């Protein structure tokens, strides 16, 4: 714990001025968009009605209890609250927004109440499955991964495992689902996968090789961006849409294997010229 706290302190000291400026800008914008927002005394801001928790100051420390009758934890509400230790939410909560608890690196406990019906883009980036206690029937945590109830949407990877096998039931990998899982070396995608969301595997620095199943139709922007070790990608089929930024900043990606006769289409989708170092090959 002492070592973890030292790391946090070093990071905060290094980026103090920039962080303060950024925090002030974020809070200012959030509060401008929420007429009548109020500070509860902890540096946590609620909407005028008190139904929506809008944002928390990054300096919040310790254990926080969300006010009774709050219905929504807004997008980015506790983003980057490095000294936040635990969050207790009332049974009135129905929605947890995008990246709501992302990068809360000291967080050791947060409960998803039974009443939660909606969870946005990975609210739990950098968190471990031991931290998340799920009580909502609309969601399930299995093998350290958070899914919707029928396991068709993968919301958040909550493990730093080197290998992950995604269940056959999954048709959508949500935005940011595996973001920053830097120890992930191999992932087995299911044959029935339909969509890979924005930034789904971005910053997975250890990921070396990848096979995209034949039924995938859509790969959203930056899905595999900044995967430093990624060297080879094999497409078993031709998606209807592959964002041009899918493999942005994958500096070691030298081989993209595609179905026979589809090279031209992939070059166009990915904006890869014939002269590019990245190879688009046939099977």
Residue pairs with C-beta under 8 A, 6 or more apart in sequence:
4 105
4 106
5 106
8 82
8 83
8 105
8 106
11 82
12 19
12 82
19 58
23 57
23 58
26 55
26 76
27 45
27 55
27 57
30 37
30 45
30 54
30 55
30 74
31 37
31 45
31 54
31 55
34 45
34 47
34 48
34 52
34 54
35 48
36 47
36 48
37 45
37 46
37 47
37 48
37 54
38 45
38 46
38 48
38 50
39 45
40 46
40 67
42 56
42 60
42 64
43 56
43 57
43 59
43 60
44 53
44 55
44 56
44 57
44 60
44 64
45 53
45 54
45 55
45 56
46 52
46 53
46 54
46 67
46 70
47 54
50 67
50 69
50 70
51 69
51 70
51 71
51 72
52 70
52 71
52 72
52 74
53 66
53 67
53 70
53 72
53 73
53 74
53 77
54 74
54 77
55 74
55 76
55 77
56 64
56 77
56 78
56 81
56 84
57 81
58 80
58 81
58 82
59 83
60 78
60 81
60 83
60 84
61 83
61 84
61 85
62 83
62 84
62 85
62 86
63 85
63 86
63 87
63 88
64 84
64 86
64 87
64 88
65 87
65 88
66 73
66 87
66 88
66 89
66 90
66 93
67 90
68 90
68 92
69 90
69 92
70 89
70 90
70 92
70 93
71 92
71 93
71 94
71 95
72 93
72 94
72 95
72 96
72 97
73 89
73 93
73 95
73 96
73 97
73 100
73 123
74 97
74 100
75 97
75 98
75 99
75 100
75 120
76 97
76 98
76 99
76 100
76 102
77 97
77 100
77 101
78 84
78 87
78 100
78 101
78 104
79 99
79 100
79 101
79 102
79 103
79 104
80 102
80 103
80 104
81 104
81 107
82 103
82 104
82 105
82 106
83 106
84 104
84 106
84 107
85 106
85 107
85 108
85 109
86 107
86 108
86 109
86 110
87 101
87 107
87 109
87 110
87 111
88 111
89 110
89 111
89 112
89 113
90 113
91 113
91 114
91 115
92 113
92 115
93 113
93 115
93 116
94 115
94 116
94 117
94 118
95 116
95 117
95 118
95 119
95 120
96 112
96 116
96 118
96 119
96 120
96 123
97 120
97 123
98 120
98 121
98 122
98 123
98 175
99 120
99 121
99 122
99 123
99 125
99 176
100 120
100 123
101 107
101 110
101 123
101 124
101 127
102 122
102 123
102 124
102 125
102 126
103 125
103 126
104 126
104 127
105 126
107 127
107 131
108 130
108 131
109 131
109 133
110 124
110 127
110 131
110 132
110 133
111 133
111 134
111 135
112 119
112 132
112 133
112 134
112 135
112 136
112 139
113 135
113 136
114 135
114 136
114 137
115 136
116 136
116 138
116 139
117 136
117 138
118 138
119 139
119 146
119 155
121 174
121 175
121 176
121 197
121 198
122 155
122 156
122 174
122 175
122 176
122 177
122 179
123 156
124 131
124 132
124 146
124 156
124 158
125 156
125 176
125 179
125 180
126 180
127 158
128 144
128 158
128 159
128 160
129 141
129 144
129 145
129 158
129 159
131 158
132 141
132 146
132 158
134 140
134 141
134 146
137 149
138 148
138 149
139 146
139 147
139 148
139 149
139 155
140 146
140 147
140 148
140 149
140 151
141 147
141 158
142 151
142 167
143 159
144 157
144 158
144 159
144 161
145 154
145 156
145 157
145 158
145 159
145 164
145 166
146 154
146 155
146 156
146 157
146 158
147 153
147 154
147 155
147 170
148 155
150 169
151 167
151 169
151 170
152 169
152 170
152 171
152 172
153 170
153 171
153 172
153 174
154 166
154 170
154 172
154 173
154 174
154 177
155 174
155 177
156 174
156 177
157 164
157 177
157 178
157 181
157 184
159 181
160 181
160 182
160 183
160 184
161 183
161 184
162 183
162 184
162 185
162 186
162 206
163 184
163 185
163 186
163 187
163 188
164 178
164 184
164 186
164 187
164 188
165 187
165 188
166 173
166 187
166 188
166 189
166 190
166 193
167 190
168 190
168 191
168 192
169 190
169 192
170 190
170 192
170 193
171 192
171 193
171 194
171 195
172 193
172 194
172 195
172 197
173 189
173 193
173 195
173 196
173 197
173 200
174 197
174 200
175 197
175 198
175 199
175 200
175 220
176 197
176 198
176 199
176 200
176 202
177 197
177 200
177 201
178 184
178 187
178 200
178 201
178 204
179 199
179 200
179 201
179 202
179 203
179 204
180 202
180 203
180 204
181 201
181 204
182 203
182 204
182 205
182 206
183 206
184 201
184 204
184 206
184 207
185 206
185 207
185 208
185 229
186 207
186 208
186 209
187 201
187 207
187 210
189 210
189 211
189 212
189 213
189 216
190 213
191 213
191 214
191 215
192 213
192 215
193 213
193 215
193 216
194 215
194 216
194 217
194 218
195 216
195 217
195 218
195 219
195 220
196 212
196 216
196 218
196 219
196 220
196 223
197 220
197 223
198 220
198 221
198 222
198 223
199 221
199 222
199 223
199 225
200 220
200 223
200 224
201 207
201 223
201 224
201 227
202 222
202 223
202 224
202 225
202 226
202 227
203 225
203 226
203 227
204 224
204 227
205 226
205 227
205 228
205 229
206 229
207 224
207 227
207 229
207 230
208 229
208 230
208 231
208 232
209 230
209 231
209 232
209 233
209 234
210 224
210 230
210 232
210 233
210 234
211 233
211 234
211 236
212 219
212 233
212 234
212 235
212 236
212 237
212 239
213 236
213 237
214 236
214 237
215 237
216 237
216 239
217 239
217 240
217 241
218 239
218 240
218 241
219 239
219 241
219 242
219 243
219 246
220 243
220 246
221 243
221 244
221 245
221 246
222 243
222 245
222 246
222 248
223 243
223 246
224 230
224 233
224 246
224 247
224 250
225 245
225 246
225 247
225 248
225 249
225 250
226 248
226 249
226 250
227 247
227 250
227 253
228 250
228 251
228 252
229 252
230 247
230 250
230 252
230 253
231 252
231 253
231 254
231 255
232 253
232 254
232 255
232 256
232 257
233 247
233 253
233 255
233 256
233 257
234 256
234 257
234 283
235 256
235 257
235 258
235 259
235 262
235 266
236 259
237 259
238 258
238 259
238 262
238 265
238 266
241 269
242 266
242 269
242 270
243 269
244 269
244 270
244 271
246 270
247 253
247 256
247 270
247 278
253 278
254 277
254 278
254 279
255 278
255 279
255 281
256 266
256 270
256 272
256 278
256 279
256 280
256 281
257 281
257 282
257 283
258 266
258 280
258 281
258 282
258 283
259 282
259 283
260 282
260 283
261 282
262 282
263 280
263 281
263 282
266 272
266 280
267 273
267 274
267 280
270 278
270 280
272 278
272 280
